[in-house]
Amino acid sequence: MKKKILPIITICGILFVTGCGTKVKLKDGKEVVASLKNKEFTAEELFDELKEKYGSIALTNMVDSYIIRTEIPDDKDYEESAKAELSSTKSYYEQYNYSWDTVLNYYGFSNDDDFIKASIEGNKKNDIIKKYVKEKITDDEINEYYEKEIYGDYTVKHILVKPETKSEMSDDEKKEANENAKKRAEEAIEKLNDGTSWSDVVKEYSDDEQTKEKDGDLPSFTNGDYVDSFFEATLNLEDGNYTKEPVESTYGYHIIYRVSATEKPSLEKAKDTCLEKITENKLKNDANLATNTWIEVREKYEFDIADSTIKDNYKKSLNTNQEES
């Protein structure tokens, strides 16, 4: 069975083309770009053919690149992440024994530098979209998010009891392992209730090897850092108390001991966080928002297409993208 190259690259799909040899210099479109024995093909004919199929894509790529360079002229803040994306993408394909040159060619890149340029441009474009989305967020939206979603920082200790895992477990076996893990967590809580020290119970029951030797200590966190069930259980505890029922997560069953909590930051200090989170949620929940925002960015730059064929194809592409979303 032939392997298929998986399209995992998240960078902007920009095609960089390099070449050499004689270049036709255009004056009036009548210049010959190719010929047969009894036929000549002019630049004007080539343009008419290309614009029907590729004109809208090529033009918007040119326009978008100009806008991106105008909005964010400097690449410096993006170079490291682009190199990291190159490294991770290359590693991904090489582990499946793909030739990296083949992968680059598949995506239309001549070399690593082209990949990096496209990555930088794609990440810049995402940041520009976020900037314009943020500009439309109202004070009421910020205040609502602040009241509902912003909390202080919490410090906790935990005991994690993981279900036993084996290769190729049946659904019944998985269910039994999950039930056994829950019973073991309940047993740990009973020991705490009977006066056994937290430290002793951690050493006996916790399956979290990273925190087991540190009394179950976890780094301080706030809303959004851990799974909802873990955060909500922490929120409902008072300092110095532990959960009286196991708290289930994708990792297993937790017993949480709340150590301390800080005051909620002021709206002024939390405003940037609110804006960032609201923007992320808007883009995540509205499949058309990024595309529509970029259309508005082009309009801000008074984007206008003189050629009717390219203009019609551009409008069709926008409608198609919205329908697919």
SULDA-V822268 format. One record per pair of residues at least 6 apart in sequence whose C-alpha atoms are under 7 Angstrom apart, sorted by the first residue. I is the first residue (numbers start at 1). J is the second residue. Records with the same first field share a line. If there is no record, write none. Layout:
I=J  J
This chain:
11=118  119  122
12=118  119  121  122
14=118
15=108  109
16=108  109  114
24=33
29=42  43  44
30=42  43  44
31=42  43
32=40  41  42  43
33=41  42  43
34=40  41
35=41
51=310
52=309  310
55=310
56=310  313  314
68=124  125
78=120
79=120
82=116  119  120
83=116
86=116
90=100
94=100
104=110  111
109=115
129=290  293  294
130=279
133=279
134=275  279
142=274  275
145=274
146=267  274
149=223
150=223  264
151=222  223  264
152=222  261  262  263  264  265
153=220  221  222  261  262
154=220  221  222  260  261  262
155=218  219  220  221  258  259  260  261
156=217  218  256  257  258  259
157=216  217  218  256  257  258
158=216  217  254  255  256  257
159=202  206  216  254  255  256
160=206  207  208  252  253  254  255
161=181  185  205  206  207  252  253  254
162=181  207  251  252  253
163=177  178  181  252
164=177
181=253
182=246  253
185=246  253
186=245  246
188=201  205
189=244
192=198
199=215
202=212  215  216
203=212
206=212
211=217
223=231
229=247  249
230=247
234=256  258
237=258
238=258
239=258  259  260
240=257  258  259
241=257  258
242=255  256  257  258
243=255  256  257
246=253  254  255
247=253  254  255
248=254
283=289  290
287=325
288=322  325
305=311
